[in-house]
Amino acid sequence: MTNESFLQLFFYLLPAVIVGLVSYYFFKMHIANEDKRRRFLIRQENQKTALPLKLQAYERMALFLERISLGKLLLRIKPDSHSKESYESLLTQTIDMEFEHNLAQQIYLSGECWNVIKTAKNATIGMIRKAGKKEEVESAEKLREILLTNLMDQAAPTDAALDFIKKEVRNTI
């Protein structure tokens, strides 16, 4: 094969190679775009079913926080005896039962939101226990009175958690 025939073969093959490379590039781009489009459609379809479940979880956790807020909890749960220990235990058990009832909702919430809710729950229980340890608290009624008085002095921990849920819902929608 001479130099001239080699060059001639090269010039014949060059357009075919260029067309092949361009075709390969366009097919690759087309496949990538189709893959992105399919993923977008699947994500969009999943959001149609997941969004209502997420919103329902936020609603349930907002209801949970409302139910364990000290003001509403103390009005809803009356002391069943004169014992402050019994009333303190009743309040904390009620909060724990409410929490356990809504435990599954965490799969629909962000980790940060779930931690804020757990912190609000624990802080509420902490407020009850702290008030129960005060020396002037001798009865269930006095514990109830001290807790209500504390609510006037400081915001309930559940209020901050509710605000966080509201912000997260606004960002979700």
MODELLER restraints for C-alpha pairs under 7 A, 6 or more apart:
rsr = mdl.restraints
at = mdl.atoms
rsr.add(forms.Gaussian(group=physical.xy_distance, feature=features.Distance(at['CA:54:A'], at['CA:108:A']), mean=5.18, stdev=0.5))
rsr.add(forms.Gaussian(group=physical.xy_distance, feature=features.Distance(at['CA:54:A'], at['CA:109:A']), mean=6.95, stdev=0.5))
rsr.add(forms.Gaussian(group=physical.xy_distance, feature=features.Distance(at['CA:57:A'], at['CA:105:A']), mean=5.31, stdev=0.5))
rsr.add(forms.Gaussian(group=physical.xy_distance, feature=features.Distance(at['CA:57:A'], at['CA:108:A']), mean=6.33, stdev=0.5))
rsr.add(forms.Gaussian(group=physical.xy_distance, feature=features.Distance(at['CA:58:A'], at['CA:165:A']), mean=6.79, stdev=0.5))
rsr.add(forms.Gaussian(group=physical.xy_distance, feature=features.Distance(at['CA:62:A'], at['CA:162:A']), mean=6.16, stdev=0.5))
rsr.add(forms.Gaussian(group=physical.xy_distance, feature=features.Distance(at['CA:64:A'], at['CA:98:A']), mean=6.67, stdev=0.5))
rsr.add(forms.Gaussian(group=physical.xy_distance, feature=features.Distance(at['CA:65:A'], at['CA:158:A']), mean=5.63, stdev=0.5))
rsr.add(forms.Gaussian(group=physical.xy_distance, feature=features.Distance(at['CA:65:A'], at['CA:162:A']), mean=6.91, stdev=0.5))
rsr.add(forms.Gaussian(group=physical.xy_distance, feature=features.Distance(at['CA:67:A'], at['CA:73:A']), mean=6.14, stdev=0.5))
rsr.add(forms.Gaussian(group=physical.xy_distance, feature=features.Distance(at['CA:68:A'], at['CA:95:A']), mean=5.92, stdev=0.5))
rsr.add(forms.Gaussian(group=physical.xy_distance, feature=features.Distance(at['CA:69:A'], at['CA:156:A']), mean=6.68, stdev=0.5))
rsr.add(forms.Gaussian(group=physical.xy_distance, feature=features.Distance(at['CA:69:A'], at['CA:158:A']), mean=5.75, stdev=0.5))
rsr.add(forms.Gaussian(group=physical.xy_distance, feature=features.Distance(at['CA:71:A'], at['CA:148:A']), mean=6.64, stdev=0.5))
rsr.add(forms.Gaussian(group=physical.xy_distance, feature=features.Distance(at['CA:74:A'], at['CA:144:A']), mean=6.79, stdev=0.5))
rsr.add(forms.Gaussian(group=physical.xy_distance, feature=features.Distance(at['CA:79:A'], at['CA:87:A']), mean=5.53, stdev=0.5))
rsr.add(forms.Gaussian(group=physical.xy_distance, feature=features.Distance(at['CA:79:A'], at['CA:140:A']), mean=6.10, stdev=0.5))
rsr.add(forms.Gaussian(group=physical.xy_distance, feature=features.Distance(at['CA:82:A'], at['CA:139:A']), mean=5.52, stdev=0.5))
rsr.add(forms.Gaussian(group=physical.xy_distance, feature=features.Distance(at['CA:82:A'], at['CA:140:A']), mean=5.34, stdev=0.5))
rsr.add(forms.Gaussian(group=physical.xy_distance, feature=features.Distance(at['CA:83:A'], at['CA:139:A']), mean=5.44, stdev=0.5))
rsr.add(forms.Gaussian(group=physical.xy_distance, feature=features.Distance(at['CA:83:A'], at['CA:140:A']), mean=5.41, stdev=0.5))
rsr.add(forms.Gaussian(group=physical.xy_distance, feature=features.Distance(at['CA:84:A'], at['CA:132:A']), mean=6.94, stdev=0.5))
rsr.add(forms.Gaussian(group=physical.xy_distance, feature=features.Distance(at['CA:84:A'], at['CA:138:A']), mean=6.54, stdev=0.5))
rsr.add(forms.Gaussian(group=physical.xy_distance, feature=features.Distance(at['CA:84:A'], at['CA:139:A']), mean=4.72, stdev=0.5))
rsr.add(forms.Gaussian(group=physical.xy_distance, feature=features.Distance(at['CA:84:A'], at['CA:140:A']), mean=4.01, stdev=0.5))
rsr.add(forms.Gaussian(group=physical.xy_distance, feature=features.Distance(at['CA:84:A'], at['CA:143:A']), mean=6.42, stdev=0.5))
rsr.add(forms.Gaussian(group=physical.xy_distance, feature=features.Distance(at['CA:87:A'], at['CA:140:A']), mean=5.72, stdev=0.5))
rsr.add(forms.Gaussian(group=physical.xy_distance, feature=features.Distance(at['CA:88:A'], at['CA:128:A']), mean=6.60, stdev=0.5))
rsr.add(forms.Gaussian(group=physical.xy_distance, feature=features.Distance(at['CA:88:A'], at['CA:129:A']), mean=6.95, stdev=0.5))
rsr.add(forms.Gaussian(group=physical.xy_distance, feature=features.Distance(at['CA:88:A'], at['CA:132:A']), mean=6.85, stdev=0.5))
rsr.add(forms.Gaussian(group=physical.xy_distance, feature=features.Distance(at['CA:92:A'], at['CA:125:A']), mean=5.93, stdev=0.5))
rsr.add(forms.Gaussian(group=physical.xy_distance, feature=features.Distance(at['CA:106:A'], at['CA:114:A']), mean=6.12, stdev=0.5))
rsr.add(forms.Gaussian(group=physical.xy_distance, feature=features.Distance(at['CA:113:A'], at['CA:165:A']), mean=6.81, stdev=0.5))
rsr.add(forms.Gaussian(group=physical.xy_distance, feature=features.Distance(at['CA:116:A'], at['CA:161:A']), mean=5.79, stdev=0.5))
rsr.add(forms.Gaussian(group=physical.xy_distance, feature=features.Distance(at['CA:117:A'], at['CA:161:A']), mean=5.76, stdev=0.5))
rsr.add(forms.Gaussian(group=physical.xy_distance, feature=features.Distance(at['CA:120:A'], at['CA:157:A']), mean=4.97, stdev=0.5))
rsr.add(forms.Gaussian(group=physical.xy_distance, feature=features.Distance(at['CA:120:A'], at['CA:158:A']), mean=5.19, stdev=0.5))
rsr.add(forms.Gaussian(group=physical.xy_distance, feature=features.Distance(at['CA:120:A'], at['CA:161:A']), mean=6.29, stdev=0.5))
rsr.add(forms.Gaussian(group=physical.xy_distance, feature=features.Distance(at['CA:123:A'], at['CA:157:A']), mean=6.29, stdev=0.5))
rsr.add(forms.Gaussian(group=physical.xy_distance, feature=features.Distance(at['CA:124:A'], at['CA:157:A']), mean=6.35, stdev=0.5))
rsr.add(forms.Gaussian(group=physical.xy_distance, feature=features.Distance(at['CA:128:A'], at['CA:147:A']), mean=6.98, stdev=0.5))
rsr.add(forms.Gaussian(group=physical.xy_distance, feature=features.Distance(at['CA:131:A'], at['CA:143:A']), mean=6.59, stdev=0.5))
rsr.add(forms.Gaussian(group=physical.xy_distance, feature=features.Distance(at['CA:131:A'], at['CA:146:A']), mean=6.68, stdev=0.5))
rsr.add(forms.Gaussian(group=physical.xy_distance, feature=features.Distance(at['CA:131:A'], at['CA:147:A']), mean=6.55, stdev=0.5))
rsr.add(forms.Gaussian(group=physical.xy_distance, feature=features.Distance(at['CA:132:A'], at['CA:143:A']), mean=6.17, stdev=0.5))
rsr.add(forms.Gaussian(group=physical.xy_distance, feature=features.Distance(at['CA:137:A'], at['CA:143:A']), mean=5.59, stdev=0.5))
